[in-house]
Amino acid sequence: MSANTIAINQQMHPLEPHEQVWLFGYGSLIYKADFPFIESRPASIRGWSRRFWQGSHDHRGTPETPGRVATLVEEEGARCGGLAYLISADVFEHLDYREKNGYLRLTTEMTFRDGSCVQGLVYIATQDNAAYLGPASTEDIARQIAQSHGPSGSNMDYLLHLADALRLLEEDDPHVFAIERLLMDMEPVLGHS
Ligand code: SIN
């Protein structure tokens, strides 16, 4: 599959412009809401784990030196915590552009903290997209993140902002926090303040 998913997403989920849709965010969408939304609520989805297995050619890296950003991978019994946004369908024009580097809009059920559930959408970069990088050791992921920069800023900022946002949501994520610890240890070596 081409790394640019804009056309696929528009064909897969044609929406009426003023329809309201719940979107589950688990990566940069948690901490960078550069779009209008009607409401946001902490939520989780089942059967998926957050992993830094997607390459970023357009935000936190380049095609030559991709960064590593979050996607979801299927895992039985797993739970992924994040933030759900109720948005008007016309906002997907902006979001499809932002998430175009491999992310497909898939339908999902999400659960709010009061136990109620809704159907909505989530952007997932599946392993058949051209920018997919797949698993690597935590150390290798941290090293790649430490070295990558793209038009939206450093890959390290993406990881550190996400870790902070997850703490604010009181969500544990051993994968994210393990990478964060390694990055913090590297910081003096890399000269970040
Ligand atoms: C998301 O945040 O839900 C999608 C992945 C990303 O943009 O980081």
Boltz pocket constraint, residues with backbone or C-beta under 6 A from the ligand:
constraints:
  - pocket:
      binder: B
      contacts: [[A, 24], [A, 25], [A, 26], [A, 27], [A, 28], [A, 29], [A, 30], [A, 69], [A, 70], [A, 71], [A, 99], [A, 123]]
      max_distance: 6.0
